Amino acid sequence: MSEAELIFTALAELSTRQIAETTAATGLTENKSAAKTGGKIARSARLQLEAQTDKPVVTGENYLPPGKSRKSQNIQDVPGE
């Protein structure tokens, strides 16, 4: 995931949250509507940037450098459990 992908994902999440708060969305149906609207806002912004730069925002790369997988880490039991 590129830096731009992270930014547009954050934009979608922020837009969704603010729309849900503004409309006092409760329940799955109302929150789903807010999520669709928030996603449309981020999609529109992404398409505008791609049109201006002639470069795709979505990539197959990882934003973080490769590291150890969580499975390979030695996780010790927590005392008292």
C-alpha positions, 0 to 999 in steps of 0.5 A: 500500500502506497502513501497515497493509498493510506491517505485516501483510506484515511479520507474515506474513514474520516468522511464516513465517521463525520457523516455518521456523526452529523446524521446521528446514524444508528444501526447497520442501515444508516451507518452503511449509507454513511460508509458508502457516501464516505467512500464516494468522497475518497473515490472522487478525490482519488480519481481527480488526483489520478487524472491530474498526475496520470499515475495510478494511486492503487499499487501492489506495494507494501508501505512498511518494510518487510519484517518478521511475521507475527507467527515467528515471534516468540510470544510468552504466556502472561502470568496469571492466565 
